[in-house]
């Protein structure tokens, strides 16, 4: 793919890269590491980060990465002839340059930050060995021409079963079939794979048969394509959880997510006797309920509002209220990943507060509760019930937030009713066509209260 970068950006990026190269100086002598004791002495510990391997006269690069930010904090280039390291200022320039390139409007959808960092490191290594030849921007653009391609990414999911493929926004949903993997095995055999390797390949993929996946298509280098796919898939999954049964019952767990992306409710045990390990086993403390979408159930979910979500995700002209409602749905659904009642309640309340409060200074019970009652209730009796439930549930919330008191088991039904009121209010505003902004909604509800 042809990648176009403004000449001024090419010049600026190359100048910054040259400053990074000029900051290379003698590497400090290696410090001896203290002996490893305790549990770490029984684990395999790798060197910090090795970007190359010392083979004869070939140079190699070593980098130390911050485990929290995943950013480089030091870089050294070694060979039998030299041992160099970037200065502190050079590392700061390195980080700023990588950030600027990753955020650039012509490149941010095409390449990941790590791709940019590795490109810069390889250029530094080559310049040290062969002398500076080409500006780094030219090297980066040439690599992008080679690596940027159209990709379709399949993200295996758990907690969901479907009957037929469908899509929500730019994310498609399908499932792996036996025929899909047979094509993989056939291609491998045509390339002369051994019988043992083919058997290993079958063991690797056979367990995926029937697994539902989310698919996303984009044009980028592979790492950036993966990042974009995960962003879009997570966004859509958050909205789909809103239509899971757990959204209306805090006792249920919603296991819908990327395979391996959720922490299962498991308890692991090691059983010892006479100082010896005799047995290991684990238990599921709570079963999740898959989001099962047959044709009938998918049609019902679409009628309940998933079709509107699909429409808004594809729209290029969403108004303020529609954008805020989608964000509120994701906030609400975030609580479904937690087993605790208190987390489910807080996420539900925060979601409606984001839609129905003017500012953080507004009194919650005095302002939010009557507005929510008018959105979620269609009769005087329903609104009175909503006001009563929400007043009670805010006491439960305050006891937890301010005093750390867990909700009592007998409050589950009341919390469920309040969460359902929040869910209905968000779903109602999802289909709202009279108002286009949050301020419009609040103004109209306050006017109604004065009638």
N, C-alpha and C positions, 0 to 999 in steps of 0.2 A: 504494500500500500504506500502511496506517495504521502509523505509527511511534510507539510509546509510550516516553516517557522519564520517569523518576521526578521529581516536582516539586523534590526536593532537588538532583538532578543539574542540572536546568534552572537553578535559582538559582545554583548553584556555578559552572557553566560561564559563565553570563552575567556574573557578577561578575569572573571572570578575564578575560573578553573586554573588559570595561570598563577594567580595569587596563592591558591592552595599548593600548587606544585613548588613554587618558590619558597614555601614555608618548611619544606623538608630539611631536616638537619640530622645530626648524629643521634641515633637512638640511645636512650639511657641503658646502662648495663642491666641485664636481667637480674631480678631479685630472686633469691632462693625462697621457695615456698615452705611454710611451716609444715611439719608432718601432720597428716590427716588422722584424726582420732574419732572414736565413737562410731556411730552408725555410718558416717560417710566413708570410713575406712573399708566398709564392706560393699560399697557401690562403685560402679564404673564411672569415673569422672573424666570428661573430655577436656582438652585444652580450650581456652576461651572461644575463639572463632578462628578457624584456619581457612583462608581463602585460596590457598595454593599449597603445593607439596614440594618440599625441597628434593629435587632430583638432579644431582650433579651440579652443573653451573646454573641451572634455572633459578630465577628469583621466586620468592614466595611472599605472600602478604599475610600478616596477622592483625586482627582487629579485635578490640574489646567492645562488647555491646552491653549497654545498660539493660538489665532484664525487665525493667518496668516500662521504659519508653521504646525499647527495641531499636535504639539509635546508637550509632558508633560514638564512643567517647575517646578512643585512641586508635591510631592506625600506624603500622610499621611495615616497611618494605625491606626484605633481607635477601642476601645472596652471599656466596663465599667471598665476594669482593667488597660489599658494603652492608651497613646496617643503619637504616634511616627511619625517622619518625616525623609525623606532622607535629608542628608546634601547637601550643594551646590556641593561638590566634588562627592558625591554619585549620584546626578542627572546627572552630566556630564558623569560619568562612565556608568550610566544607558543608556543615549543617545548614547554613543559610542558603547556600547555592542549591542544595538538593531540595529544600523546601520551596524555593522560588520556582524551580523547574517543575516540580510536582503540582504546583498550583497554577501554572501558566495555562491560559484559556485554550491554547492550541494543543496542549499535551496532557492535561489532567485526566482526560478520559482514555488516554492511550497507554500510559505507562505508570507503574507503581513507584512509590518512593524508593523501595529497595532496588528496583531495576536501575534507577538513576544513580543510586549510590554505588552499585557494583560497576556500572559503566564508567563512572568517574575513577574508581579504584583501578580498574583495568587500564585506563588511559594513563594514570599516574605510574603504574608499573611499567608499561610499555615505554613511556617517555624516559624513565630512569635507565632502562636497559638500552634502548635504541636512540635516545635523544629526542627532544620535542620535535615532532614532525607536523602533525595536523592539529588545528584547534579542537578542543574537546567537543564543542557543539556539532562540528561536522561528523565526528565519530558517533555521537549519540544519534543524530538524524539518520546516518547510514544504518545503524543497528535497528532503529525503528522501522525503516523501510523493509528490513529483513524479517523482523519479529512480529510486527503488528499484522494480524490476520482476523478474519471473521471466525468467531468461536461460538459453539453451543455448549453451555455448561449444564451438567446434570447433577443436582444436589440431592442425595438420598435423604428421605425423611423418615420419621417414626411418629407413631400416634395418629396415623391416618390410613384409611382404606378407601379406594375409589372404584367405580365400576367402569368408567370411561374417561378419556382425557378431556380436560377443559382448561381454561385460562382465566387468570385474574390479573388485569392490567397487562404488563409485559412479561409476566411469569406464567409459564405453562405447567400443567400437572399431568403426569403420565405414570406408567409403572414398567419396571423391567420384566421382560418375558424370557422364556427359555430360548425362543428363536433369536432374540437380540444377542444373547451370549454365544449361541451356536455360531453366529456369524463371526464373533470375535475368535472363537476357537478355529474356525475354518481358515481365517486369515493367518493365524499363527502357524497352522500346519503348512500352509502354502509357502511360508518363509523358512520351513525346515526345522521347526521347533522339535526338541526331543520328546520322547514319550513321558519322561519324568517331569520335564518342565510343563508339558501340557496338562499332566495330572495336577501339578501345583496350581496352574492357572485355573483349572476347574474348581479346585478347592477354594480359591480366592473369590471367585465370582458366583458360584452356585448359590451361596447363601443370600445373594441379592435378588434372586428370582421372586417376583411378586412385590418387591419393595417399591413404594411410591416415590417418585422423584419430582423435584421442581426444576424446570429448565429455564434458561435465560440466554438470549443471543446478543452478542455485542462484538465490536471490532476493537481489539487492543492487543498488547503483548500478554502472554498467558497469566502472569501474576496479577496484572491490573484487571484482566477479564474475570479472574476468580474473585477479586475484591468487589467488583461491580455486581457480580452475580450474587454474592452473599448479602450485599446491602439490599438489593431488590427482593431477594427471597425472604430475608428477615422482615422487611417492611410488610410484605404481603402476608406472611405467616402471622404477624402480630394482628393484622386486621381479620384474618380468618378465625383466630381464636375467639374473637368476639361472638362468633356463631356456634361455639362449642357449648355443650351442656353445662360445663363447669362455670360458664359466665353467670348462670342463674342459681348456682348452688355451691356455697363455699366449702362444702364437704368433699366435692369432687376435685380431682386433679386433672389438669389438661396436659397431656404428654406430647402434644403436637409441636414438632420442632425438627431441626436438622438432626440427622442421625449422629449420635454422640454429642450433640450440642446441649443437651439437657442433663441435669444431674438426676438419676433415677433414685427413687425412695427405697434404698436398699440398706440392709444392716449386715455386715460381715462379721463372722465369728471364727476365732481360732480356739479349738478345744484342746487343753493340755491335761495330762495326768502323769503324776510322778515326775514332773519337770520335762516331759516329752510331748511334742506335738502329735496328737492322735487323729484329729479330724478338722476339716475346715468346711464351712458351709455359709450360705447367705440366705436372707429372707427378704421378701418384698413387704415393706411396712404398709404400703398402700398401692392398690392397683390403679393404673390410669385407664381411661376409657377412650379408645380411638375415635377420631372424628370419621365416622363411616359415611361415605357419600355415594350411595347408590343413585341411580337416575332419579328416583322419586325424592330422595333426601337432598340431592343437589338442587333439584327444582325448587324444593321448599326453602333451602338456604338462599337461593336467588330471589325468591319472593319476599323473604324476610329482610333483604337489604344487601345481600352479597352482589346482586346485579348492579345496584347503585354504586357500590364500592368499585366494581369492575369499570363502570362508566366513568367515575371520577378519576380513577388511576390513569385512564387513557386520555382524559381531557387535558388540553393544553391551556384552557382558560378557566381553571377553578377559581371561584371567588373566595373571599376571606373566610366566610363561614364554612364553606365546604372543606377548605384546607384545615381549619381548626377542628372540625368534627372528625376528620380522618386521624388527626393527631390525638384527639381525645379517645378514639377507639383503641389506638395503640397503647395509650396510657392505661386504660381500663384493662386491656388484655394482658399487660405486663404482670398484673397481679395473679393471673391464672397459673403462672409458673412457680408460685410459692405455695407450700402446703398450709401455711399459717392463716387463720381466719383474719387476723389483724392486717396482714399484707393485702389480702383480697379487698378488704374494706377500704383501706387507705387509697389504693390505686383507683377504686371506683369513685370515691369522693373527690380525689384530686382531678380525675377526668372531667367530672361535671363542674367542679370549681373553675377549671380552665375555660369553660364555655359560658358560665352564668354569673361570674363575679367580675365587677368592673376593675377592681384593684385589690392588692393585698390588705388594704386598710378597711375594706368593707366588712361589716359584721356578717359572719358566715350564716348563722342561724336566722338572723333577721332578714337577710337579703337573699341568700341562696335558696333557702327552704321554700319560701312562697313561690319563687320563680320556677323552681324545679317542679313543684306541685302543679303549676299551670301548664307546664310542658308535658308532664307524664300522665296527668289525670284529666279525664274528660267530664267528670261529674263532681258535684260538691262533696259527695261521700268519699270518692276516690282521693280527692285532694286533701280532705281532712285526715284520711288514713296515711297519706304520704307525709304530711306535716308531722303527724304524731311519730311515725316510724323514724323519720330523719332526726327529729329532736332527740329521741332516745339513742339513736345510733351515734350521734355526735358525742354523747356522753361516754359511750364505749370507746370511741376514737380518742377522746381527750384523756381517758384513764390510761390508755396504752402509750400515747405519744408523750404525755407529761409525767406519768408516774410509773410507766413500765408494767402496768397490770394487764395480764392476758385476758381476752374476752372469756367469760364463763361459758361452759357448754350449753347452758339453758338459753343463752343469747343468740344461738345459731339461727333460729328461725327468724328472729327479728332482724339480724344482720342480712340474712338472705332476702328478706322483703326489701330492705333498704338498697341492697345491691341491685335487685331487680328494678327498682324505681330509677336508679341511675342508668341502667342498661336501656330501659324504655325511653328515657329522656334523650339519650345520645342517639338512639335509633330514630326517634321522631325528628330530631334536628337534621339527621342525615338526609331525610326526604323533604326537608323544608324548602319551599320555593318562593315564599313571600319575602324573605329577608336575605340579604347577601353578606352582611357583616355581623360580627358578634355584638357590636354596639346597637345595631338595628334590633336584634333579638331582645337585648336587655331593655332597651327603650320601650319596645312594644309590650313586654311583659309588665314593666312598671306602670305603664299607662293603663293596662288591663286591671291592675290591682287598685287603681283609683276610681274605677267605674262603680 
